[in-house]
Amino acid sequence: MIARLRSLLTGPWTPADIGKRPYLWLLTLNFFWWKYFLEPASARELALAVLTVVVFVPMYLAGFWRNQQRSILLILLTCLIGVLWAPHNFGAGTFFIFACGMCAGIRQPRHAYAAVAGVLALAVLASATTGPEWFGFLLPALFIGLPTGIGAVM
């Protein structure tokens, strides 16, 4: 059990042929934190935000191991995180961007592109819960998510 935990902590967290690029993309999580530079948050909300990121990062890294069933599950879970945070944090649109990129794990390109479209449709639906911040939530999700998803699938 301890050896397995040590193995998980020391990696490798992504396949060697991918290199360090996945770690760079994690910088886009900064969109999620913008809200807290603009308005104060409760200790509870900050704790939930940190917990969300702690749960999300391993999910994101697991998506690079290209297992189709796992990829579909990770896409759905990432979208769920975005939907749950949408009413509370306009930066939650970043999770839809990540979900679009995860669509590359779907083997059939036609199905992968359909998944990108589904993720973006879900982002549009989630934007209805964001109130006046819908613009800041939806535009990045669409205008960054679409090229991210297409590029990842290609």
C-alpha positions in Angstrom: 0.0 0.0 0.0 2.8 2.5 0.9 4.7 1.5 -2.2 1.6 2.2 -4.4 1.1 5.6 -2.7 4.8 6.4 -3.2 4.5 5.4 -6.9 1.5 7.6 -7.3 3.2 10.6 -5.7 6.5 10.3 -7.6 5.0 9.7 -11.0 5.3 9.7 -13.9 2.0 11.6 -14.0 1.8 11.7 -17.7 3.3 9.5 -20.5 6.9 10.3 -21.2 6.3 11.0 -24.9 4.1 14.0 -24.0 6.8 15.8 -22.1 6.0 18.7 -19.8 3.3 20.4 -21.8 0.4 19.2 -19.6 1.9 21.0 -16.6 2.0 24.3 -18.6 -1.7 24.0 -19.4 -2.4 23.9 -15.7 -1.6 27.6 -15.6 -5.0 28.2 -17.2 -6.6 27.3 -13.8 -5.8 30.9 -13.0 -9.2 31.8 -14.6 -10.8 30.0 -11.8 -9.1 32.2 -9.2 -9.8 35.6 -10.8 -13.0 36.0 -8.8 -11.1 36.1 -5.6 -9.0 39.0 -6.7 -12.2 41.0 -7.4 -14.3 40.2 -4.4 -13.7 38.6 -1.0 -14.8 35.0 -0.5 -15.8 33.1 2.6 -13.4 30.7 4.1 -15.8 27.9 3.1 -15.8 28.9 -0.5 -12.0 29.2 -0.6 -11.7 25.8 1.0 -14.1 24.3 -1.5 -12.2 26.0 -4.4 -8.9 24.5 -3.1 -10.5 21.1 -2.7 -11.9 21.3 -6.3 -8.4 22.0 -7.7 -6.8 19.2 -5.6 -9.4 16.8 -7.0 -9.3 18.1 -10.5 -5.5 18.1 -11.1 -5.1 14.3 -10.8 -8.2 13.9 -13.0 -6.6 16.1 -15.7 -3.3 14.3 -15.6 -5.0 10.9 -15.8 -6.6 12.1 -19.0 -3.3 11.9 -20.8 -3.0 8.1 -20.5 -5.5 7.8 -23.4 -8.0 5.2 -22.1 -11.2 5.9 -23.9 -13.6 4.9 -21.2 -11.6 6.8 -18.6 -11.5 9.8 -20.9 -15.3 9.9 -21.2 -15.7 9.6 -17.5 -13.1 12.4 -16.9 -14.8 14.7 -19.5 -18.1 14.2 -17.7 -16.7 14.7 -14.2 -14.8 17.9 -15.4 -18.0 19.2 -16.9 -19.8 18.4 -13.6 -17.2 20.5 -11.7 -17.9 23.4 -14.2 -21.6 23.1 -13.8 -21.5 23.0 -10.0 -19.2 26.0 -9.8 -20.9 28.1 -12.6 -23.4 29.8 -10.3 -20.7 30.7 -7.8 -17.6 31.5 -9.9 -17.5 32.9 -13.4 -14.0 31.3 -13.8 -15.6 27.9 -13.7 -15.7 28.1 -17.5 -12.1 27.0 -17.4 -13.3 23.5 -16.6 -15.2 23.3 -19.9 -12.0 24.3 -21.7 -10.1 21.5 -20.0 -13.0 19.1 -20.8 -12.7 20.1 -24.5 -9.0 19.2 -24.5 -9.8 15.9 -22.8 -11.9 14.9 -25.8 -8.7 13.9 -27.5 -8.9 10.7 -25.5 -11.8 9.6 -27.6 -10.5 7.4 -30.4 -12.9 8.1 -33.2 -12.3 11.7 -34.4 -16.0 12.1 -35.4 -17.0 11.1 -31.8 -14.3 13.3 -30.3 -15.5 16.4 -32.2 -19.1 15.5 -31.2 -17.9 15.4 -27.6 -16.3 18.9 -28.0 -19.7 20.1 -29.3 -21.5 18.5 -26.4 -19.1 20.1 -23.8 -19.6 23.5 -25.4 -23.4 23.0 -25.4 -23.3 22.1 -21.8 -21.2 25.3 -21.1 -24.0 27.3 -22.9 -26.6 25.7 -20.6 -24.5 26.3 -17.5 -24.1 30.0 -18.4 -27.8 30.4 -17.7 -27.0 29.9 -14.0 -24.2 32.5 -13.8 -26.4 35.6 -13.7 -24.7 38.8 -14.8 -21.3 37.1 -15.2 -22.5 34.9 -18.1 -20.4 36.9 -20.5 -17.2 36.3 -18.5 -18.1 32.7 -18.0 -19.3 31.7 -21.5 -17.0 33.6 -23.9 -13.7 32.0 -22.7 -15.4 28.6 -22.5 -16.4 28.9 -26.1 -13.6 30.9 -27.7 -10.8 29.0 -26.0 -12.6 25.7 -25.6 -13.4 25.3 -29.3 -9.9 25.7 -30.6 -8.5 23.7 -27.7 -10.8 20.8 -28.4 -10.2 20.8 -32.1 -6.4 21.2 -31.7 -6.3 18.4 -29.1 -8.3 16.0 -31.3 -6.2 16.8 -34.4 
